[in-house]
Amino acid sequence: MDQKRYVSLCFLILHYMDIELTYKTVESVLSLENLNDSQIIIVDNASPNGSGRELKKKFDQIKQIHVVLSSENIGFSSWNNLGFSYIRDNFLPEFLVVINNDILFPQKD
């Protein structure tokens, strides 16, 4: 991205190995109401099963979803920092929600 973009909300989703769980979390976030200018950033912590690359391929054409791949397993704190750095470099969110890939939002509002 050339310049930072103002958005109301960024979701930072931490992914490791379980692609189906991550899909469900992304679907849950996308189904929330009134989040048209939100962004979803998925950070893969070097999943050895290749699921991070699979996520990147699946979501590559969706402008609202960004997949960040770590080249090595860097641990939970650094994993969060990698995603936060991506957000800081590309967006100016009003709010940031950091979640694991097993969080669902059953209430749509």
C-alpha positions in Angstrom: 0.0 0.0 0.0 1.2 3.5 -0.8 -0.3 5.4 2.1 -2.2 4.6 5.3 -5.9 4.4 5.1 -8.3 5.4 7.8 -10.7 2.5 8.7 -13.1 2.1 11.6 -11.9 -1.3 12.7 -9.1 -3.8 12.0 -9.5 -7.4 13.1 -6.2 -9.2 13.7 -6.7 -12.9 13.5 -3.9 -15.3 14.6 -3.7 -18.4 12.5 -1.8 -21.6 13.1 -2.5 -24.9 11.1 -6.3 -25.1 11.4 -7.6 -23.6 8.2 -11.2 -24.6 8.7 -11.3 -22.8 12.1 -9.8 -19.7 10.5 -12.4 -19.8 7.7 -15.2 -19.9 10.3 -13.7 -16.9 12.2 -13.4 -14.9 9.0 -16.9 -15.7 7.9 -18.1 -14.7 11.4 -16.3 -11.4 11.1 -17.6 -10.8 7.6 -21.2 -11.4 8.8 -21.1 -8.6 11.3 -23.3 -5.6 10.6 -22.0 -2.1 9.7 -18.4 -2.9 9.2 -18.0 -1.9 5.6 -14.7 -0.1 6.1 -13.2 -2.7 8.3 -10.1 -4.8 7.5 -9.2 -8.3 8.4 -5.5 -9.2 8.8 -4.7 -12.9 9.2 -1.2 -13.7 10.5 0.1 -17.2 9.9 2.8 -18.3 12.3 4.7 -20.5 9.8 2.2 -23.3 9.8 4.1 -26.4 8.6 1.0 -27.8 6.8 1.0 -24.9 4.3 -2.3 -23.5 5.5 -1.0 -20.0 5.6 -0.1 -20.1 1.9 -3.5 -21.6 1.2 -5.2 -18.7 3.1 -3.2 -16.2 1.1 -4.2 -17.8 -2.2 -7.9 -18.0 -1.2 -8.2 -14.4 0.0 -5.7 -12.8 -2.4 -8.4 -11.1 -4.5 -10.4 -9.7 -1.5 -9.3 -6.2 -0.7 -10.7 -6.3 2.8 -8.6 -9.4 3.8 -4.8 -9.5 4.1 -2.7 -12.5 4.9 0.7 -12.0 6.5 3.0 -15.0 6.4 5.8 -15.5 9.0 8.8 -17.3 7.6 9.4 -18.9 11.0 7.5 -19.8 14.1 8.1 -16.7 16.2 5.9 -17.3 19.2 2.7 -15.7 20.4 3.9 -12.2 21.3 6.0 -11.7 18.2 3.1 -13.1 16.2 0.9 -10.4 17.5 3.6 -7.8 16.9 4.0 -8.9 13.3 0.3 -8.3 12.7 0.2 -5.1 14.6 3.2 -3.8 12.5 1.4 -4.6 9.3 -1.7 -2.7 10.5 0.4 0.2 11.7 2.2 0.4 8.4 -0.9 0.3 6.3 -4.0 1.5 8.2 -5.1 4.0 10.8 -7.9 2.1 12.6 -10.2 3.7 15.1 -10.3 0.3 16.9 -8.2 -2.9 16.8 -9.6 -6.3 17.7 -7.0 -9.0 18.3 -8.4 -12.6 18.3 -7.4 -16.2 17.9 -8.7 -18.2 15.0 -11.3 -19.9 17.2 -13.4 -16.9 18.1 -16.9 -16.5 16.6 -19.3 -13.6 16.7 -22.8 -15.1 17.0 -24.4 -11.7 17.6 -24.3 -9.7 14.4 -24.5 -6.2 15.8 
